[in-house]
Amino acid sequence: MSKGIKILIVEDDENLRFLVVHRLKSEGYDVLETGDGELAVKTIMDEKPDIVLLDWMLPGKQGSDVCQEVRKQGFENLIIMMTAKAQDVDKIDAYTFGVSDYVTKPFNMDVLVAMLESKVKFLLNNDKSEIHRFGDMEHHPNIHTLYRSGRKIELTILENRILLYFLRNPNKVINRDELMLVVWGYNSDVNTRTLDMHIVRLRKKIELNPDNPQLLQTVRGIGYRFNAG
């Protein structure tokens, strides 16, 4: 049965593209496909898919260029970047390119499907504004933005994912491994130092005194906890 959700897969590896297309069709999605950046721009603007799964490395046009181009032309739907290395995620600047989220390759198909399901739930839910309020702040995860006393603070994709996970699990001690799995995903090659670095950056954006954090606290030897108050 069709879900009525149209997904475009932009991937030049034909085997991978075949597998993803086949799986998503079996899950009830309407699937379009292309392996070329130039063609991707045209297809996105002509077909207006609900979700674009876009490879970072493409012949002819980089995924980031495709993304920037369609955003400039007014395409506002979800664009999920597929990247080969977790490290590349830092290069995927959500603002510069307009990427909504990302998934690292090689991905587990079940993980990809679960990720898409959660996005679709959000698309079908008419209230598209998941907003979390804490202190004098408001977090709008969909647009990677934090408002502090009305002032806009932009978050990277990773900071956005980290903060959202804490806000959905208030006052709960979350260990580093769990957090890394949620943020960087399945089979990630990221170490805890990288995670800690992102926490430090995030604290600079949400804490009154980042050196003495009141919201995002370290739980020694385990991980972190978000004090929702």
C-alpha positions in Angstrom: 0.0 0.0 0.0 1.4 3.4 -0.9 2.2 5.8 1.8 1.7 8.7 -0.5 5.3 9.9 0.2 7.6 10.5 -2.7 11.3 9.9 -2.2 14.1 10.7 -4.7 17.3 8.7 -4.3 20.4 10.4 -5.8 23.2 7.9 -5.8 25.8 7.0 -8.5 26.6 3.5 -7.1 24.1 1.5 -9.1 24.1 -1.5 -6.7 23.4 0.5 -3.6 20.8 2.6 -5.5 19.0 -0.6 -6.6 19.0 -2.0 -3.0 17.7 1.3 -1.5 15.0 1.7 -4.2 13.9 -1.9 -3.9 13.6 -1.7 -0.1 11.8 1.7 0.0 9.3 0.5 -2.7 8.6 -2.6 -0.5 8.0 -0.2 2.4 5.3 1.6 0.4 7.1 4.7 -0.7 6.9 6.2 -4.2 10.5 6.1 -5.3 12.3 8.1 -8.0 16.0 7.7 -8.7 19.0 9.2 -10.5 22.8 8.8 -10.3 23.6 12.3 -11.6 23.8 15.7 -9.9 22.6 17.8 -12.9 19.6 15.5 -13.4 19.0 15.5 -9.6 18.4 19.3 -9.6 16.0 19.0 -12.5 14.1 16.1 -11.0 13.8 17.8 -7.6 12.4 21.0 -9.1 10.0 19.1 -11.5 8.8 16.4 -9.1 9.0 18.1 -5.7 9.7 14.9 -3.7 8.9 14.9 0.0 12.3 13.6 0.9 15.6 13.6 -1.1 18.2 11.0 -0.2 21.3 12.7 -1.7 24.8 11.3 -2.0 27.6 13.6 -0.9 30.0 12.5 -3.7 28.4 12.6 -7.2 29.7 12.8 -10.7 29.1 16.2 -12.4 27.9 18.0 -9.4 28.6 17.5 -5.7 25.7 16.7 -3.4 26.3 20.0 -1.6 26.0 21.9 -4.8 22.7 20.1 -5.7 21.4 21.0 -2.3 22.4 24.7 -2.5 21.0 25.0 -5.9 17.5 23.6 -5.2 17.3 25.6 -1.9 18.0 28.8 -3.9 15.2 27.8 -6.3 12.8 27.5 -3.3 12.7 23.8 -2.6 11.9 23.4 1.1 11.3 19.7 1.6 13.7 17.3 3.5 17.1 16.7 2.1 19.0 13.9 3.8 22.7 13.7 2.8 24.3 10.3 2.5 28.0 10.4 3.4 30.7 7.8 3.5 32.5 9.0 6.6 31.2 10.2 9.9 33.9 12.8 9.9 32.5 14.4 6.8 29.4 15.3 8.7 31.3 18.3 10.2 31.8 19.5 6.6 28.0 19.3 6.0 27.1 22.8 7.2 23.4 22.7 7.5 23.1 26.4 6.8 25.5 26.8 3.9 24.0 23.9 2.0 20.5 23.6 3.5 20.8 19.9 4.5 18.1 18.7 6.8 19.9 15.6 8.2 22.3 12.9 7.1 23.0 9.2 7.3 26.5 7.6 7.1 27.4 4.8 4.6 27.5 1.9 4.7 24.1 2.0 6.4 22.0 -0.7 7.7 18.7 -0.7 5.7 16.6 -1.1 8.8 18.3 1.9 10.3 17.6 3.9 7.1 14.0 2.8 7.1 13.5 3.7 10.8 15.0 7.1 10.2 12.7 7.7 7.2 9.7 6.5 9.2 10.3 9.1 11.9 10.7 11.8 9.3 7.5 10.7 7.6 5.6 10.7 10.9 6.6 14.3 11.2 5.7 15.1 7.6 2.2 13.6 8.0 1.7 15.2 11.4 0.1 18.5 10.6 1.7 20.2 13.6 5.1 20.5 12.0 6.6 22.5 14.8 8.2 20.3 17.5 9.4 23.0 19.8 11.2 22.5 23.2 11.3 25.3 25.7 13.8 25.5 28.6 15.1 28.4 30.6 14.9 31.5 28.3 15.4 29.3 25.2 13.3 27.7 22.5 14.7 24.9 20.4 13.2 24.4 16.9 14.9 21.2 15.7 13.5 21.3 12.2 15.3 24.5 11.3 18.4 23.7 13.5 17.7 26.8 15.5 17.8 27.9 19.0 16.1 31.1 20.2 17.6 32.7 23.4 15.5 35.6 24.7 14.3 36.0 21.1 17.8 36.0 19.7 18.5 33.4 17.0 21.4 31.0 17.5 22.2 28.6 14.7 23.1 25.0 15.5 25.1 22.6 13.4 23.4 19.3 12.4 25.3 17.5 15.1 24.6 20.0 17.8 21.0 19.9 16.8 20.8 16.1 17.1 22.6 16.1 20.5 20.4 18.8 22.0 17.2 17.2 20.6 18.1 13.9 22.2 18.7 15.5 25.6 15.5 17.5 25.4 13.5 14.3 24.6 15.2 12.6 27.5 15.2 15.2 30.3 17.0 14.5 33.6 18.1 11.1 32.4 21.8 10.1 32.6 22.8 9.2 29.0 26.0 7.3 28.5 28.5 8.4 25.8 28.1 5.3 23.7 24.3 5.7 23.5 24.7 9.3 22.5 27.3 8.6 19.8 25.0 5.9 18.3 22.1 8.4 18.2 24.1 11.3 16.8 26.6 9.7 14.4 24.7 6.5 13.8 25.3 2.9 13.1 28.9 1.6 12.8 30.3 5.1 13.4 34.0 5.6 13.5 33.8 8.5 15.9 35.6 8.6 19.2 34.4 10.0 22.6 36.8 13.0 22.3 34.9 14.2 19.2 31.6 13.9 21.2 33.0 15.8 24.1 34.2 18.5 21.7 30.7 18.9 20.4 29.3 19.1 23.9 31.7 21.9 24.7 30.5 23.8 21.6 26.9 23.2 22.5 27.4 24.5 26.0 28.8 27.7 24.7 25.5 28.2 23.0 23.1 27.2 25.8 24.9 27.8 29.1 25.1 31.2 30.9 28.5 30.1 32.1 29.9 27.2 29.9 32.7 26.5 32.4 30.1 25.8 35.1 27.3 24.2 33.2 23.9 24.1 34.8 21.9 22.5 32.0 24.1 20.0 30.3 26.1 18.4 33.0 28.8 15.8 32.9 28.2 12.6 34.9 31.7 11.4 35.7 32.7 8.1 34.1 29.3 7.7 32.4 28.2 10.5 30.2 25.9 13.4 30.5 22.6 14.6 31.8 20.3 17.4 30.8 18.7 19.3 33.7 15.3 20.3 32.5 14.5 22.0 35.8 
